[in-house]
Amino acid sequence: MAANPAVQATNRQPMSVRITTLGPPPLCLFFVVRQPMHTTRIHVDSPLTVSMELPLIGQAAEHISRVLRLLPGDAITLFNGDGCDYHSLILAANKRGVSVRVESAQPVDNESPLALTLAQGVARGEKMDWIVQKATELGVVRIVPLVTERSEVRLDMERAQKRLARWRTVAISACEQSGRARVPRLDPALPLEAWLDQLTADDGLRVSLLPNAHKSIRTLQFATPAGVLVIGPEGGLGDRDIRALRAANFDDVCLGPRILRTETAGLAALAALQAVHGDG
């Protein structure tokens, strides 16, 4: 008996069909968004006014032309420590030198309301560079290197001048990086007793950091928005130093139960002073 075609048709399995298209792969689009470049800040040791044109020399010119490879028309920011940023354009940058024109001046308002002086026992090697750099970033207005009873670093006149020039360069570089438009004052190294004789009431509250003190930074009372912080060198402050400080009306303060290295102690204390009594 012949099979019914209708029945055969209904019993068939559905056919699977694969469709293949030939041609190029799908187009993928990638969008690159160019972020605005961070404006370079350069310190110049000269007066600045709007519309003036001036050459840049030395390390500033070399940094612009050889390291950053900036070109005429690129923007940079100059500052000289007077509290303003001077937005400028590069006019020329070649082997003969770099010249710029000041386009505008803008006051910079990022100084701490608490004017702090760090009197730091001179530390060995690069520790002092680190302290100067970070203290500048933390907003101090003055740094005084001290020779104390237990100081291990003894500088003759020539070495002292070279180290002072080095520390000033470090402070300027820290201002360039941190956006400060005022460079902290760097004093020549002094014996502790000689420095204490120069202090005045304008220097503000007097504080020395000692590991066995009982007073905390939070409890300090500033009669004026200024203060002086004394930090000992690697060996700490000696008994003679402590007696001299107390005779000069310094308050002993402590940051906690742990003994801190000299390169840690001052920076931690400055950060705490700024958070509690200054920037915070």
Steps between C-alpha positions, in 0.01 A plus 500: 500500500642837401575739779280801532708803391321723746587271788863481386521877488373543854743239637810660356745668746545876453806591295786689667633776280838681555541830328860614443577851386827579335671834532724710725482462882283744697647845533626583852537863594741620767474854627807654665423793725799727550510633853625854549866503599599613845644849477867512587591728792843665494659715769685813391704717731395838361203740503215413262235722341227438243608545134870485577725276292796330661756230431519186713849376576674213671306198621161658421586540131654154477198341667259670259691438177676167557294314759143613434571591134252786511452710189417862421136563586494254789382631836703499821456660841769711661523599866757694698378460857283813517178300534388507135508263205596667173345320205737528207556387141823369354624727220811302409655173611815393319871449545550874544266510799142536618298822510149552634235771527289550814132499403325541836550490877285309746529511881539154653308443823625166629719606792413368844335743745750367756851634438727216613877499539679165507823509702658168406813342644722447195459141377753289315522458123186528291270494804523877527406541133192282563404702808534834316298371204211359703493789749463736204213292364340511846501879493774621735608860455850457640753222555790539745773231502622460858825372647411335831672313780478164323537616141710260294535738206763771536529742209789734433430834333542375142292185548233694687460744209476215248243314707294817547498562123398138447215524753372820338494324162306211654246740652449680166446168323244401765314830441495434126347157561256591777362818346632736765584850381699594811834335570576431867795682651808279551736624772868410537570229758528637855581358844179454699593754769590769245170448320299518824654841570353628170140393564234767544136500605402523132622144445192375685444193716818309581483121483763224526428136418614261775414128529431515875279812497141483623340787306349428157486724195121510523515677838727784384360853515623748238466863609606608150496300174871417517722241659849349520564125508836360615607150394820332615752324272555122478614476862213714628520811716750484785441606859673832443280564195183422694597731786572782256167449323302496822679814617386662173135406578466207261215254560588129486260299284480136397341327198448163669671210677739412214842653437520654152803554279604861454388498134158373612445697820499853362284418200246311709484787748460758222219300342326476837542873570359588159206261535403615850601868505577602140375367166245271660 
